[in-house]
Amino acid sequence: MKCPGQDSRNWKPGDIFDMPCPKCGSTLEFFKDEPVRRCKACGHKFVNPKMDFGCASYCKFAEQCLGDMPPELLAKRKDLLKDRVAVEMKRYFKTDFKRIGHATKVARYAEKIANKEGGGLAVVLCAAYLHDIGIKEAERKHNSTEARYQEQEGPAVAREMLERLGADEELVEEVCDIVGHHHHPRAEETSNFKALYDADLIVNMEEKQEASPTDPEKLAGWIEKAFLTPSGRELAGKILLRRDNPEEMKTAV
């Protein structure tokens, strides 16, 4: 069955068009269902600028439909995936706004850390949105929200969600691995894990500070020892110790 959006029987004037090659300027004719074309003049391969690739973020048949997807499209697919994971996380937690807010804030901080530490944002953000996804099953099966039970139950829930959204197996495996030990770093960890771990640590301490503030000197000592990345340590200082002016704090949070 052909995707209705790409079926030529539904095409209109303008669905076949000319585009200049972004490298040499030669004119190429595009059909609206062609994801990429290679310039005959210079050999440059580029993405159809008018094609809507939104379905490729979740459709498990995207590679079959669109062929050998170029790096630009693969990057866009992963970028769209993390947004859909955020939506699914909110649906899963329903009216549990505390847990939704926690996951959303962890994702925001993890993105800041990953941008400085070189992590892969698709993995980092999917892991951030799903890091506590096992908590409902932990409560149901073990009558507990302890970290070990969250880590035990989380990967299966995360895997089902990611596979349903069409995530590739490599991303699924890494995200589930992070979810399965996100409170317990190993001797050697990836940049992706470290970004999530440090972000979660900041948010957890923020929540503790609201309930029972820690002496600033003790808190500063904890920050120096607890974090896995320099960027996480720096962000923790900005947020927990207010080491910046108000304008800079706005961008930190």
C-alpha atoms as an extended CHARMM CRD file, in Angstrom:
* protein
*
       253  EXT
         1         1  MET       CA              0.0000000000        0.0000000000        0.0000000000  PROA      1               0.0000000000
         2         2  LYS       CA              1.4400000000        3.3510000000       -1.0500000000  PROA      2               0.0000000000
         3         3  CYS       CA              1.5690000000        6.1870000000        1.4790000000  PROA      3               0.0000000000
         4         4  PRO       CA             -1.4090000000        8.4420000000        0.5240000000  PROA      4               0.0000000000
         5         5  GLY       CA              0.6920000000       11.5720000000        0.8820000000  PROA      5               0.0000000000
         6         6  GLN       CA              3.1250000000       10.3190000000       -1.7640000000  PROA      6               0.0000000000
         7         7  ASP       CA              0.5680000000        8.7630000000       -4.1760000000  PROA      7               0.0000000000
         8         8  SER       CA              0.9050000000       10.6010000000       -7.5100000000  PROA      8               0.0000000000
         9         9  ARG       CA             -2.8550000000       10.2690000000       -8.1180000000  PROA      9               0.0000000000
        10        10  ASN       CA             -3.3470000000       12.9120000000       -5.4270000000  PROA      10              0.0000000000
        11        11  TRP       CA             -0.7490000000       15.3160000000       -6.8040000000  PROA      11              0.0000000000
        12        12  LYS       CA             -1.4510000000       18.9060000000       -7.7730000000  PROA      12              0.0000000000
        13        13  PRO       CA              0.3100000000       21.4790000000       -9.9980000000  PROA      13              0.0000000000
        14        14  GLY       CA              3.6200000000       22.3370000000       -8.4120000000  PROA      14              0.0000000000
        15        15  ASP       CA              4.3120000000       18.8260000000       -7.0980000000  PROA      15              0.0000000000
        16        16  ILE       CA              7.0120000000       18.5660000000       -9.7890000000  PROA      16              0.0000000000
        17        17  PHE       CA              9.3930000000       21.4820000000       -9.5110000000  PROA      17              0.0000000000
        18        18  ASP       CA             12.9260000000       22.7100000000      -10.2170000000  PROA      18              0.0000000000
        19        19  MET       CA             15.4830000000       23.4510000000       -7.4910000000  PROA      19              0.0000000000
        20        20  PRO       CA             19.0400000000       24.7600000000       -7.7470000000  PROA      20              0.0000000000
        21        21  CYS       CA             21.8370000000       22.5720000000       -6.4070000000  PROA      21              0.0000000000
        22        22  PRO       CA             23.0540000000       24.2470000000       -3.1720000000  PROA      22              0.0000000000
        23        23  LYS       CA             26.6530000000       23.4300000000       -4.1110000000  PROA      23              0.0000000000
        24        24  CYS       CA             27.0230000000       24.3660000000       -7.7950000000  PROA      24              0.0000000000
        25        25  GLY       CA             23.7180000000       26.0660000000       -8.6760000000  PROA      25              0.0000000000
        26        26  SER       CA             22.7360000000       23.6780000000      -11.4780000000  PROA      26              0.0000000000
        27        27  THR       CA             18.9870000000       23.1130000000      -11.9010000000  PROA      27              0.0000000000
        28        28  LEU       CA             17.4860000000       19.7740000000      -10.8160000000  PROA      28              0.0000000000
        29        29  GLU       CA             13.9230000000       18.5680000000      -11.3210000000  PROA      29              0.0000000000
        30        30  PHE       CA             12.3100000000       17.1760000000       -8.1650000000  PROA      30              0.0000000000
        31        31  PHE       CA              9.1860000000       15.0460000000       -7.8480000000  PROA      31              0.0000000000
        32        32  LYS       CA              7.4650000000       15.7100000000       -4.5080000000  PROA      32              0.0000000000
        33        33  ASP       CA              7.9300000000       12.0690000000       -3.3950000000  PROA      33              0.0000000000
        34        34  GLU       CA             11.7060000000       12.0460000000       -3.9740000000  PROA      34              0.0000000000
        35        35  PRO       CA             13.4960000000       12.3980000000       -0.6180000000  PROA      35              0.0000000000
        36        36  VAL       CA             16.8840000000       13.1730000000       -2.2120000000  PROA      36              0.0000000000
        37        37  ARG       CA             18.4480000000       13.8870000000       -5.6040000000  PROA      37              0.0000000000
        38        38  ARG       CA             22.0540000000       13.7920000000       -6.7490000000  PROA      38              0.0000000000
        39        39  CYS       CA             23.2170000000       16.6880000000       -8.9050000000  PROA      39              0.0000000000
        40        40  LYS       CA             24.3440000000       15.4560000000      -12.3360000000  PROA      40              0.0000000000
        41        41  ALA       CA             26.7390000000       18.3660000000      -12.6590000000  PROA      41              0.0000000000
        42        42  CYS       CA             28.7320000000       18.0980000000       -9.4180000000  PROA      42              0.0000000000
        43        43  GLY       CA             27.5110000000       14.8950000000       -7.7540000000  PROA      43              0.0000000000
        44        44  HSD       CA             26.2480000000       16.6250000000       -4.5950000000  PROA      44              0.0000000000
        45        45  LYS       CA             23.3740000000       14.7690000000       -2.8920000000  PROA      45              0.0000000000
        46        46  PHE       CA             20.7930000000       16.8730000000       -1.0750000000  PROA      46              0.0000000000
        47        47  VAL       CA             17.3910000000       16.5710000000        0.5920000000  PROA      47              0.0000000000
        48        48  ASN       CA             14.1520000000       17.5760000000       -1.1200000000  PROA      48              0.0000000000
        49        49  PRO       CA             13.4920000000       20.9650000000        0.5490000000  PROA      49              0.0000000000
        50        50  LYS       CA              9.7190000000       20.7580000000        0.0080000000  PROA      50              0.0000000000
        51        51  MET       CA              9.1110000000       17.2410000000        1.2730000000  PROA      51              0.0000000000
        52        52  ASP       CA              7.3470000000       16.7440000000        4.6180000000  PROA      52              0.0000000000
        53        53  PHE       CA              9.3180000000       14.1420000000        6.5380000000  PROA      53              0.0000000000
        54        54  GLY       CA              7.2220000000       14.3320000000        9.7200000000  PROA      54              0.0000000000
        55        55  CYS       CA              5.9760000000       10.7540000000        9.4120000000  PROA      55              0.0000000000
        56        56  ALA       CA              9.5770000000        9.5070000000        9.3040000000  PROA      56              0.0000000000
        57        57  SER       CA              9.9620000000       10.3820000000       12.9910000000  PROA      57              0.0000000000
        58        58  TYR       CA              7.7100000000        7.5150000000       14.0220000000  PROA      58              0.0000000000
        59        59  CYS       CA              6.8940000000        5.2400000000       11.0550000000  PROA      59              0.0000000000
        60        60  LYS       CA              8.7400000000        1.9040000000       11.2490000000  PROA      60              0.0000000000
        61        61  PHE       CA              8.5480000000        1.6220000000        7.4410000000  PROA      61              0.0000000000
        62        62  ALA       CA             10.2500000000        5.0020000000        6.8520000000  PROA      62              0.0000000000
        63        63  GLU       CA             13.4370000000        3.4850000000        5.3980000000  PROA      63              0.0000000000
        64        64  GLN       CA             11.4110000000        1.3460000000        2.9690000000  PROA      64              0.0000000000
        65        65  CYS       CA              9.2340000000        4.2640000000        1.9450000000  PROA      65              0.0000000000
        66        66  LEU       CA             11.9480000000        6.8930000000        1.5960000000  PROA      66              0.0000000000
        67        67  GLY       CA             14.8580000000        4.7010000000        0.6220000000  PROA      67              0.0000000000
        68        68  ASP       CA             18.4080000000        5.3510000000        1.8360000000  PROA      68              0.0000000000
        69        69  MET       CA             17.7730000000        8.3360000000        4.0780000000  PROA      69              0.0000000000
        70        70  PRO       CA             20.5440000000       10.9650000000        4.0970000000  PROA      70              0.0000000000
        71        71  PRO       CA             22.1800000000       12.1580000000        7.3370000000  PROA      71              0.0000000000
        72        72  GLU       CA             20.0970000000       15.3580000000        7.3690000000  PROA      72              0.0000000000
        73        73  LEU       CA             16.8780000000       13.3490000000        7.4290000000  PROA      73              0.0000000000
        74        74  LEU       CA             18.1310000000       10.8630000000        9.9930000000  PROA      74              0.0000000000
        75        75  ALA       CA             19.0580000000       13.7580000000       12.2850000000  PROA      75              0.0000000000
        76        76  LYS       CA             15.6150000000       15.2950000000       11.8020000000  PROA      76              0.0000000000
        77        77  ARG       CA             13.9650000000       11.9570000000       12.4890000000  PROA      77              0.0000000000
        78        78  LYS       CA             15.7300000000       11.6500000000       15.8470000000  PROA      78              0.0000000000
        79        79  ASP       CA             14.9860000000       15.2580000000       16.6760000000  PROA      79              0.0000000000
        80        80  LEU       CA             11.2730000000       14.6800000000       16.0930000000  PROA      80              0.0000000000
        81        81  LEU       CA             11.3980000000       11.4100000000       18.0440000000  PROA      81              0.0000000000
        82        82  LYS       CA             12.4340000000       13.0790000000       21.2880000000  PROA      82              0.0000000000
        83        83  ASP       CA              9.4480000000       15.4110000000       21.0530000000  PROA      83              0.0000000000
        84        84  ARG       CA              7.1020000000       12.4570000000       20.6370000000  PROA      84              0.0000000000
        85        85  VAL       CA              8.7470000000       10.6960000000       23.5900000000  PROA      85              0.0000000000
        86        86  ALA       CA              8.0480000000       13.7820000000       25.7170000000  PROA      86              0.0000000000
        87        87  VAL       CA              4.3820000000       13.6210000000       24.7220000000  PROA      87              0.0000000000
        88        88  GLU       CA              4.1690000000        9.8870000000       25.4620000000  PROA      88              0.0000000000
        89        89  MET       CA              5.7850000000       10.4000000000       28.8660000000  PROA      89              0.0000000000
        90        90  LYS       CA              3.1120000000       12.9680000000       29.7360000000  PROA      90              0.0000000000
        91        91  ARG       CA              0.3640000000       10.6380000000       28.5620000000  PROA      91              0.0000000000
        92        92  TYR       CA              1.8240000000        7.8220000000       30.6350000000  PROA      92              0.0000000000
        93        93  PHE       CA              1.9370000000        9.8480000000       33.8520000000  PROA      93              0.0000000000
        94        94  LYS       CA             -1.4720000000       11.4490000000       33.0910000000  PROA      94              0.0000000000
        95        95  THR       CA             -2.2510000000       13.8750000000       35.9570000000  PROA      95              0.0000000000
        96        96  ASP       CA              0.9100000000       13.1430000000       37.9290000000  PROA      96              0.0000000000
        97        97  PHE       CA              2.2260000000       16.6400000000       37.2910000000  PROA      97              0.0000000000
        98        98  LYS       CA              5.0390000000       16.3250000000       39.8250000000  PROA      98              0.0000000000
        99        99  ARG       CA              6.6690000000       13.4990000000       37.8870000000  PROA      99              0.0000000000
       100       100  ILE       CA              5.9870000000       15.1570000000       34.5470000000  PROA      100             0.0000000000
       101       101  GLY       CA              7.5840000000       18.3590000000       35.8270000000  PROA      101             0.0000000000
       102       102  HSD       CA             10.5680000000       16.4560000000       37.2150000000  PROA      102             0.0000000000
       103       103  ALA       CA             11.2380000000       14.6540000000       33.9110000000  PROA      103             0.0000000000
       104       104  THR       CA             10.8000000000       17.8470000000       31.8980000000  PROA      104             0.0000000000
       105       105  LYS       CA             13.2470000000       19.7710000000       34.0640000000  PROA      105             0.0000000000
       106       106  VAL       CA             15.7920000000       16.9360000000       33.9500000000  PROA      106             0.0000000000
       107       107  ALA       CA             15.5430000000       16.9860000000       30.1510000000  PROA      107             0.0000000000
       108       108  ARG       CA             16.1290000000       20.7490000000       30.0800000000  PROA      108             0.0000000000
       109       109  TYR       CA             19.2420000000       20.5270000000       32.2480000000  PROA      109             0.0000000000
       110       110  ALA       CA             20.5200000000       17.4090000000       30.4640000000  PROA      110             0.0000000000
       111       111  GLU       CA             20.3440000000       19.2210000000       27.1320000000  PROA      111             0.0000000000
       112       112  LYS       CA             22.4600000000       22.0700000000       28.4980000000  PROA      112             0.0000000000
       113       113  ILE       CA             25.0560000000       19.6530000000       29.8480000000  PROA      113             0.0000000000
       114       114  ALA       CA             25.1160000000       17.5000000000       26.7070000000  PROA      114             0.0000000000
       115       115  ASN       CA             25.5980000000       20.5380000000       24.4870000000  PROA      115             0.0000000000
       116       116  LYS       CA             28.8270000000       21.2710000000       26.3620000000  PROA      116             0.0000000000
       117       117  GLU       CA             30.0110000000       17.7010000000       26.9390000000  PROA      117             0.0000000000
       118       118  GLY       CA             29.3410000000       16.3730000000       23.4420000000  PROA      118             0.0000000000
       119       119  GLY       CA             26.5190000000       13.9340000000       24.1360000000  PROA      119             0.0000000000
       120       120  GLY       CA             23.9840000000       12.7830000000       21.5460000000  PROA      120             0.0000000000
       121       121  LEU       CA             20.8350000000       14.7770000000       22.1800000000  PROA      121             0.0000000000
       122       122  ALA       CA             18.4180000000       12.1530000000       20.8370000000  PROA      122             0.0000000000
       123       123  VAL       CA             19.6300000000        9.5850000000       23.3810000000  PROA      123             0.0000000000
       124       124  VAL       CA             20.1140000000       12.0770000000       26.1960000000  PROA      124             0.0000000000
       125       125  LEU       CA             16.6690000000       13.6390000000       25.8930000000  PROA      125             0.0000000000
       126       126  CYS       CA             14.8100000000       10.3610000000       25.3970000000  PROA      126             0.0000000000
       127       127  ALA       CA             16.6010000000        8.9660000000       28.4580000000  PROA      127             0.0000000000
       128       128  ALA       CA             15.8150000000       12.1220000000       30.4290000000  PROA      128             0.0000000000
       129       129  TYR       CA             12.1100000000       11.9780000000       29.6620000000  PROA      129             0.0000000000
       130       130  LEU       CA             11.9950000000        8.2560000000       30.4730000000  PROA      130             0.0000000000
       131       131  HSD       CA             14.5200000000        7.8850000000       33.3120000000  PROA      131             0.0000000000
       132       132  ASP       CA             11.8230000000        7.4870000000       36.0050000000  PROA      132             0.0000000000
       133       133  ILE       CA              9.2840000000        5.7500000000       33.7570000000  PROA      133             0.0000000000
       134       134  GLY       CA              9.5000000000        2.5820000000       35.8720000000  PROA      134             0.0000000000
       135       135  ILE       CA              8.1620000000        4.2500000000       39.0030000000  PROA      135             0.0000000000
       136       136  LYS       CA              4.5230000000        3.2890000000       38.4300000000  PROA      136             0.0000000000
       137       137  GLU       CA              5.3930000000       -0.3720000000       37.9520000000  PROA      137             0.0000000000
       138       138  ALA       CA              7.6950000000       -0.1960000000       40.9860000000  PROA      138             0.0000000000
       139       139  GLU       CA              4.7820000000        1.0370000000       43.0740000000  PROA      139             0.0000000000
       140       140  ARG       CA              2.4110000000       -1.5520000000       41.6410000000  PROA      140             0.0000000000
       141       141  LYS       CA              4.7130000000       -4.5710000000       41.9300000000  PROA      141             0.0000000000
       142       142  HSD       CA              6.8890000000       -3.6970000000       44.9150000000  PROA      142             0.0000000000
       143       143  ASN       CA              4.8480000000       -1.0470000000       46.7480000000  PROA      143             0.0000000000
       144       144  SER       CA              7.9820000000        1.1030000000       46.6450000000  PROA      144             0.0000000000
       145       145  THR       CA              9.5560000000        3.9560000000       44.6900000000  PROA      145             0.0000000000
       146       146  GLU       CA             13.1220000000        2.9800000000       45.6190000000  PROA      146             0.0000000000
       147       147  ALA       CA             15.6990000000        3.6070000000       42.9150000000  PROA      147             0.0000000000
       148       148  ARG       CA             16.5260000000       -0.0920000000       42.4770000000  PROA      148             0.0000000000
       149       149  TYR       CA             12.9180000000       -0.9300000000       41.6890000000  PROA      149             0.0000000000
       150       150  GLN       CA             12.5940000000        1.9790000000       39.2640000000  PROA      150             0.0000000000
       151       151  GLU       CA             15.7130000000        0.7700000000       37.4810000000  PROA      151             0.0000000000
       152       152  GLN       CA             14.4110000000       -2.8020000000       37.4540000000  PROA      152             0.0000000000
       153       153  GLU       CA             11.0130000000       -1.9570000000       35.9800000000  PROA      153             0.0000000000
       154       154  GLY       CA             11.8730000000        1.0440000000       33.8000000000  PROA      154             0.0000000000
       155       155  PRO       CA             13.6210000000       -0.5210000000       30.7790000000  PROA      155             0.0000000000
       156       156  ALA       CA             10.6460000000       -2.6750000000       29.7360000000  PROA      156             0.0000000000
       157       157  VAL       CA              8.2690000000        0.2920000000       29.8320000000  PROA      157             0.0000000000
       158       158  ALA       CA             10.7650000000        2.4970000000       27.9820000000  PROA      158             0.0000000000
       159       159  ARG       CA             11.4180000000       -0.1650000000       25.3380000000  PROA      159             0.0000000000
       160       160  GLU       CA              7.7300000000       -0.6660000000       24.5770000000  PROA      160             0.0000000000
       161       161  MET       CA              7.2300000000        3.0690000000       24.2130000000  PROA      161             0.0000000000
       162       162  LEU       CA             10.2970000000        3.6780000000       22.0310000000  PROA      162             0.0000000000
       163       163  GLU       CA              9.6150000000        0.7150000000       19.7420000000  PROA      163             0.0000000000
       164       164  ARG       CA              6.0090000000        1.8220000000       19.3090000000  PROA      164             0.0000000000
       165       165  LEU       CA              7.3120000000        5.2320000000       18.2280000000  PROA      165             0.0000000000
       166       166  GLY       CA              9.6460000000        3.6650000000       15.6580000000  PROA      166             0.0000000000
       167       167  ALA       CA             12.9910000000        4.3600000000       17.3480000000  PROA      167             0.0000000000
       168       168  ASP       CA             15.9580000000        2.4890000000       15.8860000000  PROA      168             0.0000000000
       169       169  GLU       CA             17.2990000000       -0.4410000000       17.8900000000  PROA      169             0.0000000000
       170       170  GLU       CA             20.6300000000        1.1870000000       18.7280000000  PROA      170             0.0000000000
       171       171  LEU       CA             18.8980000000        4.1560000000       20.3530000000  PROA      171             0.0000000000
       172       172  VAL       CA             16.4240000000        1.8810000000       22.1570000000  PROA      172             0.0000000000
       173       173  GLU       CA             19.2350000000       -0.2250000000       23.6040000000  PROA      173             0.0000000000
       174       174  GLU       CA             21.2340000000        2.7500000000       24.8710000000  PROA      174             0.0000000000
       175       175  VAL       CA             18.2510000000        4.5530000000       26.3720000000  PROA      175             0.0000000000
       176       176  CYS       CA             17.0520000000        1.3790000000       28.1250000000  PROA      176             0.0000000000
       177       177  ASP       CA             20.5600000000        0.7440000000       29.4630000000  PROA      177             0.0000000000
       178       178  ILE       CA             20.6730000000        4.2680000000       30.9280000000  PROA      178             0.0000000000
       179       179  VAL       CA             17.1700000000        3.9610000000       32.3980000000  PROA      179             0.0000000000
       180       180  GLY       CA             18.1790000000        0.6250000000       33.9620000000  PROA      180             0.0000000000
       181       181  HSD       CA             21.0060000000        2.0770000000       36.0730000000  PROA      181             0.0000000000
       182       182  HSD       CA             20.5030000000        5.8460000000       36.0380000000  PROA      182             0.0000000000
       183       183  HSD       CA             21.0840000000        6.1790000000       39.8030000000  PROA      183             0.0000000000
       184       184  HSD       CA             24.1610000000        3.9370000000       39.8200000000  PROA      184             0.0000000000
       185       185  PRO       CA             27.0220000000        4.9890000000       37.5250000000  PROA      185             0.0000000000
       186       186  ARG       CA             29.5260000000        2.3530000000       36.4760000000  PROA      186             0.0000000000
       187       187  ALA       CA             33.2860000000        2.7770000000       36.5540000000  PROA      187             0.0000000000
       188       188  GLU       CA             33.2380000000        3.8450000000       32.8970000000  PROA      188             0.0000000000
       189       189  GLU       CA             30.2600000000        5.7780000000       31.5340000000  PROA      189             0.0000000000
       190       190  THR       CA             29.2880000000        7.4500000000       28.2620000000  PROA      190             0.0000000000
       191       191  SER       CA             28.8220000000       11.1820000000       27.8450000000  PROA      191             0.0000000000
       192       192  ASN       CA             25.1230000000       10.4970000000       27.3380000000  PROA      192             0.0000000000
       193       193  PHE       CA             24.7900000000        8.7620000000       30.7010000000  PROA      193             0.0000000000
       194       194  LYS       CA             26.7960000000       11.4620000000       32.4740000000  PROA      194             0.0000000000
       195       195  ALA       CA             24.6050000000       14.2650000000       31.1050000000  PROA      195             0.0000000000
       196       196  LEU       CA             21.4380000000       12.5170000000       32.3160000000  PROA      196             0.0000000000
       197       197  TYR       CA             22.9540000000       11.5610000000       35.6850000000  PROA      197             0.0000000000
       198       198  ASP       CA             24.1550000000       15.0800000000       36.4780000000  PROA      198             0.0000000000
       199       199  ALA       CA             20.8850000000       16.6820000000       35.3680000000  PROA      199             0.0000000000
       200       200  ASP       CA             18.8510000000       14.3040000000       37.5460000000  PROA      200             0.0000000000
       201       201  LEU       CA             21.1680000000       14.9880000000       40.4760000000  PROA      201             0.0000000000
       202       202  ILE       CA             20.5820000000       18.7340000000       40.1630000000  PROA      202             0.0000000000
       203       203  VAL       CA             16.7980000000       18.3910000000       40.0250000000  PROA      203             0.0000000000
       204       204  ASN       CA             16.7210000000       15.9360000000       42.9340000000  PROA      204             0.0000000000
       205       205  MET       CA             18.7790000000       18.3230000000       45.0460000000  PROA      205             0.0000000000
       206       206  GLU       CA             16.5930000000       21.2630000000       44.0190000000  PROA      206             0.0000000000
       207       207  GLU       CA             13.5760000000       19.3630000000       45.2910000000  PROA      207             0.0000000000
       208       208  LYS       CA             15.3600000000       18.5010000000       48.5630000000  PROA      208             0.0000000000
       209       209  GLN       CA             16.4020000000       22.1170000000       49.0210000000  PROA      209             0.0000000000
       210       210  GLU       CA             12.7940000000       23.2470000000       48.7590000000  PROA      210             0.0000000000
       211       211  ALA       CA             11.7960000000       20.8370000000       51.5200000000  PROA      211             0.0000000000
       212       212  SER       CA             14.8400000000       21.2840000000       53.7750000000  PROA      212             0.0000000000
       213       213  PRO       CA             17.6180000000       23.7250000000       52.7680000000  PROA      213             0.0000000000
       214       214  THR       CA             21.2140000000       22.5850000000       53.1950000000  PROA      214             0.0000000000
       215       215  ASP       CA             23.9320000000       24.8200000000       54.5920000000  PROA      215             0.0000000000
       216       216  PRO       CA             25.5210000000       26.5890000000       51.5630000000  PROA      216             0.0000000000
       217       217  GLU       CA             29.0440000000       25.5740000000       52.5840000000  PROA      217             0.0000000000
       218       218  LYS       CA             28.1020000000       21.8940000000       52.8440000000  PROA      218             0.0000000000
       219       219  LEU       CA             26.1750000000       22.1340000000       49.6030000000  PROA      219             0.0000000000
       220       220  ALA       CA             29.1990000000       23.6190000000       47.8340000000  PROA      220             0.0000000000
       221       221  GLY       CA             31.3730000000       20.7510000000       49.0840000000  PROA      221             0.0000000000
       222       222  TRP       CA             28.8270000000       18.2080000000       47.8550000000  PROA      222             0.0000000000
       223       223  ILE       CA             28.6950000000       19.8320000000       44.4220000000  PROA      223             0.0000000000
       224       224  GLU       CA             32.4720000000       19.5740000000       44.0470000000  PROA      224             0.0000000000
       225       225  LYS       CA             32.4060000000       15.8170000000       44.6620000000  PROA      225             0.0000000000
       226       226  ALA       CA             29.0890000000       14.4990000000       43.3540000000  PROA      226             0.0000000000
       227       227  PHE       CA             29.0300000000       15.3210000000       39.6430000000  PROA      227             0.0000000000
       228       228  LEU       CA             30.4180000000       13.3570000000       36.7160000000  PROA      228             0.0000000000
       229       229  THR       CA             31.0120000000       16.3140000000       34.3630000000  PROA      229             0.0000000000
       230       230  PRO       CA             32.4910000000       19.8010000000       34.7020000000  PROA      230             0.0000000000
       231       231  SER       CA             29.3980000000       21.1950000000       32.9650000000  PROA      231             0.0000000000
       232       232  GLY       CA             27.0950000000       19.4770000000       35.4460000000  PROA      232             0.0000000000
       233       233  ARG       CA             29.1120000000       20.8620000000       38.3460000000  PROA      233             0.0000000000
       234       234  GLU       CA             29.0170000000       24.3520000000       36.8580000000  PROA      234             0.0000000000
       235       235  LEU       CA             25.2690000000       24.2260000000       36.2390000000  PROA      235             0.0000000000
       236       236  ALA       CA             24.6610000000       22.9140000000       39.7610000000  PROA      236             0.0000000000
       237       237  GLY       CA             26.5680000000       25.8880000000       41.1600000000  PROA      237             0.0000000000
       238       238  LYS       CA             24.4790000000       28.3130000000       39.1350000000  PROA      238             0.0000000000
       239       239  ILE       CA             21.1740000000       26.7380000000       40.1230000000  PROA      239             0.0000000000
       240       240  LEU       CA             21.7510000000       25.5290000000       43.6840000000  PROA      240             0.0000000000
       241       241  LEU       CA             24.1390000000       28.1950000000       44.9400000000  PROA      241             0.0000000000
       242       242  ARG       CA             22.9800000000       31.0820000000       42.7300000000  PROA      242             0.0000000000
       243       243  ARG       CA             26.5390000000       31.7250000000       41.6180000000  PROA      243             0.0000000000
       244       244  ASP       CA             25.3960000000       33.9700000000       38.7800000000  PROA      244             0.0000000000
       245       245  ASN       CA             23.5800000000       37.2460000000       38.3730000000  PROA      245             0.0000000000
       246       246  PRO       CA             19.7810000000       37.1860000000       37.8030000000  PROA      246             0.0000000000
       247       247  GLU       CA             20.0170000000       37.6060000000       34.0330000000  PROA      247             0.0000000000
       248       248  GLU       CA             22.3540000000       34.6320000000       33.6860000000  PROA      248             0.0000000000
       249       249  MET       CA             20.1540000000       32.5930000000       36.0140000000  PROA      249             0.0000000000
       250       250  LYS       CA             17.2360000000       33.0440000000       33.6110000000  PROA      250             0.0000000000
       251       251  THR       CA             19.1850000000       31.2210000000       30.8930000000  PROA      251             0.0000000000
       252       252  ALA       CA             20.3210000000       28.5100000000       33.3190000000  PROA      252             0.0000000000
       253       253  VAL       CA             16.8150000000       27.5010000000       34.2710000000  PROA      253             0.0000000000
